[in-house]
């Protein structure tokens, strides 16, 4: 059984996240992909609205059509800790930059040890992002897709389930 993990804030889940999941499932022939939300994502502000439970519910609805994808909530923050025990760790290029940034570790030795613990990498790049060639996940069309753009009003970038939730509740929409 080949297990993958895709940590992120998914705030909100986008069509890009789904494309990355599909590409990882196919390219790495994953039998299971856990999409992991940290209770407090590393390097991110605390999200008041929607709550973690609401985001997890929207994410579950967004991936319901992908039978081998499960949503998991964790207290862990470091990708190396979240990815422990998995065969593949999936991430975007922005997360790859964070994983390599010494600011998120005690020191360079701690970062290097964390990097050494990572399983096989599947990194979805954008444009000219510096992603190791052997880790580049083959997925196109992500250059304009981001959760930040979705929160700024590009509702078409959200998954249909996230967009419906946003329209019903006002979550993720600027006032």
N, C-alpha and C positions, 0 to 999 in steps of 0.2 A: 504494500500500500504506500503510495507516494503522497505525502501530506505537505501542503503549502500553507503559509501564513501571510496575510496582507494587513499589516498594522496601519492605522491612520485615524484621523479625526472625522473624516467623512461628514463635514459640516458645511454644507449638506452633501449627500451623495450625488455624484454627477454621472452623466453618460460616459465620461472619461473613466471613472472608477469601474463601471461595468465593462467597458472595453478592455481595460487592464485585466480584470478578473477573467474574462473570456479568453484573452490571449494567453494568460498564464495557465489556465486549465488545459488549453489545447497544446501549447508549445511544450509544456513540461509533463503532459499526460497525467495531471494530478487526479488522484482519486478523491481528494478532499481539499478544500480551501477554507481555512478559518479567516474570517475578516474580523480584525481585533480592534476594539475601541478601548483606549485607556481612560480610566476615570478622570485622570488629569494628564492630558497629552503633554509630552515633553516639549518645552519651548513655545507653548500656546497659552493664551490667556484662558482663564476659567470661563466656560460657556454657561451663562445663566439660562438662556432661552434659545432653542429648546433644551430641555433637560437631557441628561445622559440617557435616561430611560426612553424619552421621546425619540431621541436620535437613533437609539438602538432599534426601536420599533419601526421607524421609517426605513432604516437600513435593512432590517429583516424583510419588510415588504418589498424593498427594491431588489433584493436578491432571491426572492421566493421562487422565481422561474429557473434558478440555477440550482438544481437538486443537490449538488455536492458542496454547496457553499453554506457555511454556518456563521452566524454572528456570535462573537465571544466578547465579553467585557472583562477587563483585567485592571489590577492596581499597578502592574508593571509599566515602566516608561521607556527604558532603553530597548531599542530594537533587538540587540543581542540577547537580552533577557526574555523578551516576548517570543523570539524565534527559537529558543532552546527546545530541542526535541523534534523540530520540523526538518523536512528535507530541502525545502525551498522557501526563501523569504522574498516576497514581492513588495516593491516600493516604487514610488516615482523618483525622478531625479532630484526633486527638492528634498525628499527624505534622505536620499543618498548623501547629499551635501551635509545635512544635519548629522548623519551617522559618522561622518568624517570630521566634524567640527569639534575640536578639543574643548570648547567651552562647555560642552554637555557632559564632560567627564572630570574626574579628579585631576588628571594630568595626561600627558601623551602616552605614557605606559598603560594607563587604564583604557584609553581609547584603542590602542593597538591590540590589547588583549581582547577587548570587546569585538573588534573587527575580526580577529582570528577565530572567534567562536561562531561567527555567522555561518549558516548553512549556504548552500548554493544560492547565488543572487539572481534575481529576475528584476531588472530595473527598466522602467518605462521612461525613456528620455523625451525631452522636448527640444526640437531644433538642434542646436549645436551643443547641448548639454554634455559635460564631460562624464560619460558613463563608460565603464570598462566594456570593451567590445564583446567579450565572452559572456557578459552579464546582461547585454541589451535585450530587452523583451521586444519581440517584433509586434509592435502596435503603432499604427499611424493615426494622424488626425488629432493629436492631443494638444497641439501648440496653443490653441485659443481656449481650451477647456480648463477651468479651475473652479474650485469652491468659492474663492474670493470673487471671481467674476459673477458667479451665480448669486452670491449674497449682495452684490452691487446692482442686481436687477436683471441679469441675463438668465431668466427663469428657464429658458429652453435648454440650458446646460444641465439642469437638475434632472434626476431620474423622474419619470412621470409621478411616482409615488411621493417623492420629496416636493415636487412642484404642487401637487394636489394638497399636501399637508401645509405648505407655505401659503397657498391661496386661502385655505380654510382658516388658518390660525394666525397668519401674519408673521410666523416664524421665518427668520432669515431675510425678511424684507425690511428695507430702510423705512423709517417713518418720516 
